[in-house]
């Protein structure tokens, strides 16, 4: 079992990549697991059809093979806000890295705009061959602003463009160390996290070589493979093939990732970077000493013994000397802590897809993480007979050439190496993720949300989610919902689905159920929300019971109201509200003395629930008793005073003679002839919706007359004739009760029932206004018309039933953007309370409202899930190369009579070395048609301490350089491995709390190492 973590561990929480024949890491892993080569071999006919010159195809040194990324010319420019011309000029390495950065964050379950901390970028890229081969040769390129050209072409701007487009505010650093670039980037990202310069980091690299045609030149003794295959550690290994790829990983401090419920792919427990210095035979040559030191330092920083590491993802360039030096260095480093033999597998992803230059390290790292995640060792290809220069039998290593289960004690550990021309070496120790502890239960109903920038992208995203759920039926739907809500940027084309499990979700998604899968278009944010509070008659048994049982905020507020009401009422309103099918309790709830306090409690608690989820009212309107809820939320009354007032109001009304109320589909003007004999208008709810109020006999007579005249009528479920002369006996007494309270001007604007206009401070604080409020008719229709003057107002009914929503939909003032949403079910609905409010929440989100999802989950602990990422809709953004005369392969460059040898590092950089030697050198090569230069290295005759071979000595080396001095066995190995030690850097921010955290972490790390060594 893993020893306690010491605070220096870094979690890998997300990954993304584009590789040959692999549009996703899932496809990449399938290829690796199946031992498939990702190099494409072309027939002569194929290349002839592509227009490759015959002289090139006839050259025996030309190899018809390439590691090709498909559709590099395609890019979703509009998604990232690029103009078409701007996108065409942009280096495809930048484009692909930008897409992968977005995908990696989404894979981690994060949206940069919703992440509270700082996100940094550490990355590098290869040379911009698109600029050289396409832009400079095409007349379309034309005159351009130099700054625009620089920003789109130079490698320095790839990282900061990602930070700009994704709104990342941590350090954004260009890393460049040739072949080791991306592994160094991961190391630097870890250091930045430990120093708390950032809270999340993207690290990786992008290598895309744009060539006029596939293929390359290979010469005997050079670093290029003569057969198009990278045979790492095999006796037939004669060089490498350079390929294309992009890889990005997302990193967080492990302690933060565990706290935040991140999906942890693996854990980095140690890393180190160094340089060979001058103690080697040439600038481009590898060094046993430098490599062994960096490996030993990384192991030491991890605080583990080498014999706990069971796999090494090697640099593995397949050059005879390079592979040999690498295993010698590994053996020396491991020998510092163990004498065991052949316990650790070794392999190289280069055997699958060649050398990816700047992206090589992150690609090996991603492969290793995938192996850890799947607990399998992917095979290293093309190993038929081990390299005889490597003494595997007396080393800790063996080459893993077949797919095998990764059988090792928990936790499985691996090392990843990457060595760059010039001597910058990097090594990282990574182990499998800690076993995830299950989190708690969640709501019965989950809200799945999806959004995109277009209808077609939204459709693709929906299909991708469907396929994910089909393949992962055991996924917790609450975690899926949580990830979609907090881990995705919100776009205007949106859809929602409320489900109670994965199978339920699939039944709706696969059937394309457009009733359940609701789709709408709305811009995000900024919509004013109106809370509408219904009046008496909307109450029903068990209203809000499901919310009381499932939503803590709602339950707490109901309990608070019930406790405040109990001394005034003499009973617990919860007993009536949640009485089930008890007829006596249901009858009691219909009484005014109980109905009004119960409605107040439900509506107040529901409003507070909405507010806790980030849904806050711009304005409010209440119907009769509902206006007291609005006034309380607006702080006209305190809750203590409001509950007392509501109880008194209900009790006074209950003491009056009983009456009746009648809803009529007639306008206020048309109803006038039917009034009289004590019958009055109690409410004008809409243009043709009125409510009459009066004694039973009088209401019955008017009802008969109205029906005879062809009008539709219906009795309301009330016990008294509210807002009529029958209220007169209590008006003064109620005003006196209000006068005893401390009233304040409203903090949130709301509409007055009395006037149908905005409440004023004088009205809200006048006891007589509240007396009139009982007596005068409710001007709900006029108030609604006033609210609908706001063209984007969103009307949310906050209370039981859907009566006010129905009235709002009838208003002639309602525009196309005036959405009407109900929070709770009708008594006759089969939906549970929880389902109804979840649908309401989803509809609010569909309308563009920003939801506080963190508050929505409250005390729940949820995990982020690696869900499908955004479906980019790519179009061709490409400038083709111009027509040029075919060039024949040139084997020599001459300048001033001196021969020039061309040396190309693995990142495509060219170096010229002159010689005055008049002898015919081995051939150097300039690739035809401005192709990246392939070289055959030359070195002038020298003897260095008797180790050099006289004359020109062309030979390949392990790091892609073109120059190697032949040496007697053992003479290249010099020096000893330094002792292990931590090199944690300290903060220079001057922020005391941050300094103390970093110092404490460093002390913990050093203490853990000391205990380990002891």
Secondary structure, DSSP 8 states (H G I E B T S, - for coil): ------S--EEEEEEEEEETTBSSHHHHHHHHHTT----EE--HHHHHHTT--HHHHH-TTEE-EEB--TTTTEE-TTTTT--HHHHHHS-HHHHHHHHHHHHHHHHTT--GGG--S-EEEEEEE---HHIIIIITT-GGG-S--HHHHHHHH-GGGHHHHHHHHHT--S-EEE---GGGHHHHHHHHHHHHHHTTS-SEEEEEEEE----SSS-EE--TTSSB-TTS---TTBTT---B-BB-EEEEEEEEEHHHHHHTT----EEEEEEEEEE-TT-SSSTTS--HHHHHHHHHHHHHHHT--GGG--EEE------HHHHHHHHHHHHHHHTTT----S-EEEE-THHHH-B-GGGHHHHHHHHHHHHHHHTEE---SS-SSB-TTS-GGGSSEEE--S-EE---SSS-EEEEEEE-TTSEEEEEEEEE-----------SSEEEEEEESSHHHHHHHHHHHHHHHHH-TTS-HHHHHHHHHHSS---SEEEEEEESSHHHHHHHHHTT-TTTSEEEE---S---EEEEE--TT---TTTTHHHHHH-HHHHHHHHHHHHHHHHHHSS-HHHHHT-TT-HHHHHHHHSHHHHHHHHHHHHHHHHHHHHHTT---SEEEE-THHHHHHHHHTTSS-HHHHHHHHHHHHHHHHTS---EEEEESS-HHHHGGG-BTTBEEEEEEETTEEEEEE-HHHHHHHHHHHHHTT--EEE-S-SS-TTSGGGHHHHHHHHHHHHTS-----SS-EE-TTTSSB--HHHHT-HHHHHHHHHS-B-HHHHHHHHTTSTT-EEEE-SSSSHHHHHHHH-TT--TT--EEESS--TT--S-HHHHHHHHHHHHHHTT----HHHHHTT---------------EE-------------B--EEETTEEEEEEE-TT--EEEEEE---S------B-STT-------------STT-S-SS--B---TTS-SB-----TTSS--S-------------S--HHHHHHHHHHHHHHHHHHHHHH-
